[in-house]
Amino acid sequence: MTTYLAHLLKPYSKRPLEPAQGQKPLDFAAGGLTGSVNTDGRLVAINTYDPTYGMITLTSAPPFPEDQRYDAAQVRAYRQSLTTLDGFGLTFRDDIVSSETFLVEDVIPYTRLTLANGVIADCITFAPRNAQGEVIQLWAFSEAGAWARLSGRMWLQRAAYTQLTEGGPATMPPVDTDPV
């Protein structure tokens, strides 16, 4: 079984990513926008710069507690947790029984999922070349049907300021923000 998306991607190189080498979110970027998807094709974060608030993110990561910003162990634990976020996006009616991840032309995240009912779900995620805040996610299924629904928790917030440096935590920039 195949999908229309798999057919469209045939002429392009697809580098398989090996789970044995460790799994982490797959990144995409264009025009000042960056983002990540997990290996199930769910969005983990979409990030961009805002002239008023600085770096902002739509993310499935809960806000980092500001009172823990100077606690190196808490910062490291938070940053480690970012690699295993559930994300937001499609959730499937049937269990995922196998997952393959690729980078198309070493740039675009491509996920192929096989569901317990045998249906194949293919997904690519990217930001258009001249992105003005857009992210495109294309899903294709090997059979027509209602296989998925949108789900997940997300926060729109200023990016967590959890950078550790040799000289200690970096100073918080002087921008006031309100969580949205």
C-alpha positions as CSV (number, residue, x, y, z in Angstrom):
1,M,0.0,0.0,0.0
2,T,1.1,3.5,-0.7
3,T,-0.2,7.0,-0.5
4,Y,-0.3,9.9,-3.0
5,L,2.2,11.8,-0.9
6,A,4.7,8.9,-1.1
7,H,4.2,8.9,-4.9
8,L,4.9,12.6,-5.1
9,L,8.1,12.2,-3.1
10,K,9.5,9.4,-5.3
11,P,11.9,11.6,-7.3
12,Y,13.5,13.1,-4.1
13,S,16.2,11.6,-1.9
14,K,14.9,10.4,1.4
15,R,17.5,9.7,4.1
16,P,16.1,7.3,6.7
17,L,16.7,8.2,10.3
18,E,17.7,5.2,12.5
19,P,15.9,4.8,15.9
20,A,19.1,3.1,17.2
21,Q,20.9,6.4,16.8
22,G,18.5,8.1,19.2
23,Q,15.3,9.9,18.5
24,K,14.7,13.5,18.9
25,P,12.3,16.0,17.3
26,L,12.9,16.7,13.7
27,D,13.5,20.4,12.8
28,F,12.3,22.6,9.9
29,A,12.9,26.3,9.2
30,A,12.5,29.1,6.7
31,G,12.2,32.8,6.7
32,G,12.9,33.3,10.4
33,L,10.5,30.6,11.5
34,T,11.7,27.4,13.1
35,G,9.8,24.4,14.3
36,S,10.0,20.7,15.3
37,V,7.9,17.7,14.9
38,N,8.1,14.4,16.8
39,T,8.5,11.0,15.1
40,D,4.7,10.6,15.0
41,G,4.4,13.8,12.9
42,R,2.9,15.9,15.7
43,L,4.1,19.5,16.1
44,V,6.3,20.0,19.2
45,A,7.1,23.7,18.6
46,I,6.8,26.6,16.1
47,N,9.1,29.5,16.9
48,T,9.6,33.0,15.5
49,Y,10.8,36.4,16.5
50,D,8.4,39.2,17.6
51,P,9.8,42.7,17.9
52,T,7.8,43.3,21.1
53,Y,8.1,40.0,22.9
54,G,11.4,38.6,21.5
55,M,11.4,34.9,20.6
56,I,7.9,33.4,20.9
57,T,6.8,29.8,20.6
58,L,3.7,27.8,20.1
59,T,4.7,24.7,21.9
60,S,3.5,21.5,23.7
61,A,6.1,22.2,26.4
62,P,4.6,23.8,29.5
63,P,6.2,27.1,30.6
64,F,9.4,26.7,32.5
65,P,9.1,28.1,36.1
66,E,11.1,31.3,36.2
67,D,12.0,30.7,39.9
68,Q,14.0,27.6,38.7
69,R,15.9,29.4,36.0
70,Y,19.1,29.5,38.1
71,D,18.9,25.8,39.1
72,A,21.2,24.0,36.6
73,A,19.7,20.6,37.4
74,Q,16.1,21.8,36.8
75,V,17.2,23.5,33.5
76,R,18.9,20.3,32.3
77,A,15.9,18.2,33.2
78,Y,13.5,20.6,31.4
79,R,15.7,20.6,28.3
80,Q,15.9,16.8,28.3
81,S,12.1,16.6,28.6
82,L,11.7,18.6,25.4
83,T,13.0,15.6,23.4
84,T,10.0,13.4,24.4
85,L,7.0,15.8,24.1
86,D,3.8,14.4,22.8
87,G,3.2,17.4,20.6
88,F,-0.1,18.6,19.1
89,G,-1.7,17.5,15.9
90,L,-3.2,14.3,14.6
91,T,-4.0,11.5,17.0
92,F,-5.1,8.2,15.4
93,R,-8.1,6.1,16.0
94,D,-6.0,2.9,15.8
95,D,-2.6,2.3,17.4
96,I,0.6,3.1,15.5
97,V,2.4,-0.3,15.0
98,S,5.4,1.0,13.1
99,S,7.0,4.3,12.4
100,E,9.7,5.4,9.9
101,T,11.2,8.8,9.7
102,F,13.2,10.4,6.9
103,L,14.6,13.7,5.8
104,V,13.6,14.6,2.3
105,E,16.6,16.1,0.5
106,D,18.2,16.2,4.0
107,V,15.9,19.1,5.0
108,I,12.2,18.2,5.2
109,P,10.8,15.9,7.9
110,Y,8.9,13.0,6.5
111,T,7.1,10.5,8.7
112,R,5.5,7.2,7.6
113,L,3.2,5.5,10.1
114,T,1.5,2.1,9.8
115,L,-1.6,1.8,11.9
116,A,-2.9,-1.4,13.5
117,N,-5.7,-1.6,10.9
118,G,-3.0,-1.6,8.1
119,V,-3.6,2.0,7.0
120,I,-0.5,3.9,6.1
121,A,-0.2,7.6,7.1
122,D,2.4,9.7,5.5
123,C,3.3,13.3,6.6
124,I,5.7,16.0,5.6
125,T,6.1,19.2,7.6
126,F,7.7,22.4,6.4
127,A,7.7,26.2,6.4
128,P,7.4,27.8,2.9
129,R,10.5,29.5,1.6
130,N,9.2,33.0,2.3
131,A,7.4,32.0,5.5
132,Q,5.5,34.8,7.2
133,G,4.6,32.5,10.2
134,E,3.1,29.7,8.1
135,V,3.8,26.0,8.7
136,I,2.4,23.4,6.2
137,Q,1.8,19.9,7.2
138,L,0.6,17.5,4.5
139,W,-1.0,14.2,5.5
140,A,-2.0,11.4,3.1
141,F,-3.6,8.0,4.0
142,S,-3.5,4.8,2.0
143,E,-7.3,4.5,2.3
144,A,-10.1,7.0,2.6
145,G,-11.6,7.2,6.1
146,A,-11.8,9.1,9.4
147,W,-8.5,7.8,10.8
148,A,-7.5,10.7,12.9
149,R,-8.5,13.8,14.9
150,L,-6.7,16.9,16.2
151,S,-5.6,16.8,19.8
152,G,-2.9,18.0,22.2
153,R,-2.1,20.8,24.6
154,M,-0.2,23.9,23.5
155,W,1.0,27.1,25.0
156,L,1.7,30.3,23.1
157,Q,4.5,32.0,25.1
158,R,7.8,33.7,25.1
159,A,10.5,31.0,24.6
160,A,11.8,29.5,27.8
161,Y,15.1,31.2,28.8
162,T,16.9,28.1,30.0
163,Q,20.3,28.6,28.3
164,L,23.2,27.6,30.5
165,T,26.6,29.1,29.8
166,E,30.1,28.7,31.3
167,G,29.5,31.9,33.2
168,G,26.2,30.7,34.6
169,P,22.7,31.3,33.4
170,A,22.4,34.1,30.8
171,T,20.7,37.3,32.1
172,M,17.0,37.6,31.2
173,P,16.4,40.2,28.5
174,P,14.5,43.3,29.6
175,V,11.2,42.5,27.9
176,D,7.9,42.1,29.9
177,T,5.6,39.5,28.6
178,D,2.2,38.1,29.5
179,P,1.4,34.4,28.8
180,V,-1.3,34.2,26.1
